Amino acid sequence: MRRPSLVLLMTAAVFATAAGCAAGPPGVQPGPAHPSAQQPAPAPPGTAAGARGTTLSPADATAEVAYYRERSVALAGGASTEIARTDFARLRRGRLYLTEGLPDREIAELRKRLTEAFGAGNGAAILDLTAQLIERNQADIRAHMLRAIASRQAGNESEARTHHDLAIALLESIMAGGDGQGVSSPWTVFDVSEEYEVLKAKGCVPGSQALVSHEDRQFDVLHARNASNGSPCEATFDITELMAVTARHL
């Protein structure tokens, strides 16, 4: 399995600052509204719960939600050992089934306020808002990264390292699944915001977006440019499961 360069992923915090930390670029709309206990063993590849991109049965979905809840409590404790014990792809997927893909308007408002607080350099507000966001969604990459930045500025290196490592682990759980360079090797996402966080980690500024169907799968293709030299970059995300779960409630 290919793993992304940690040096590349480390650019996420720097790029977030340069980009104003918006969840998505102004004027670009996401595709269709896709809007400590003993750790359970990760499901082995090939089982229903382990097959990324396949809509889960009710029983398997319940298991993934339980995994999300258990891991969220464990990770909230701040112990670095819990990061190593967590399957972050399952964490992200469990969060999708927890909400059944339905958009959370309160989270949307908190994210908007977080962007404003970051732009104003309001460290206290950033810490308050990221705490609220992470409580609602332990898989929120942006909230972890911005909390890491604010914690470091406040002199809390331990908390900064924890949230930095959580953000990196979440990004790796997406980028380790392919190279994002086409429908044969896409990155699978369970929340549209993950697409933009991956682009930030790659040092890219989003531009246009297209929904692409291939065989029985759905993909978001994001066209972007490199923030440092303006060269084009493109990323393909598999949103099949995300759309299927969301569509059940539309």
Stockholm file with secondary structure:
# STOCKHOLM 1.0

chainA/1-250         MRRPSLVLLMTAAVFATAAGCAAGPPGVQPGPAHPSAQQPAPAPPGTAAGARGTTLSPADATAEVAYYRERSVALAGGASTEIARTDFARLRRGRLYLTEGLPDREIAELRKRLTEAFGAGNGAAILDLTAQLIERNQADIRAHMLRAIASRQAGNESEARTHHDLAIALLESIMAGGDGQGVSSPWTVFDVSEEYEVLKAKGCVPGSQALVSHEDRQFDVLHARNASNGSPCEATFDITELMAVTARHL
#=GR chainA/1-250 SS CCCCCHHHHTHHHHHHHHTTTCSSCTTCCCSSSCCCCCCCCCCCTTSGGGCTTSCCCHHHHHHHHHHHHHHHHHHHTTCHHHHHTCCHHHHHHHHHHHHTTCCCHHHHHHHHHHHHHHHHTCHHHHHHHHHHHHHHCTTCHHHHHHHHHHHHHTTCHHHHHHHHHHHHHHHHHHHTTCCSSSTTSCEECSSHHHHHHHHHHTTEEEEEEEEEEETTEEEEEEEEEETTTCCEEEEEEECHHHHHHHHTTC
#=GC SS_cons         CCCCCHHHHTHHHHHHHHTTTCSSCTTCCCSSSCCCCCCCCCCCTTSGGGCTTSCCCHHHHHHHHHHHHHHHHHHHTTCHHHHHTCCHHHHHHHHHHHHTTCCCHHHHHHHHHHHHHHHHTCHHHHHHHHHHHHHHCTTCHHHHHHHHHHHHHTTCHHHHHHHHHHHHHHHHHHHTTCCSSSTTSCEECSSHHHHHHHHHHTTEEEEEEEEEEETTEEEEEEEEEETTTCCEEEEEEECHHHHHHHHTTC
//
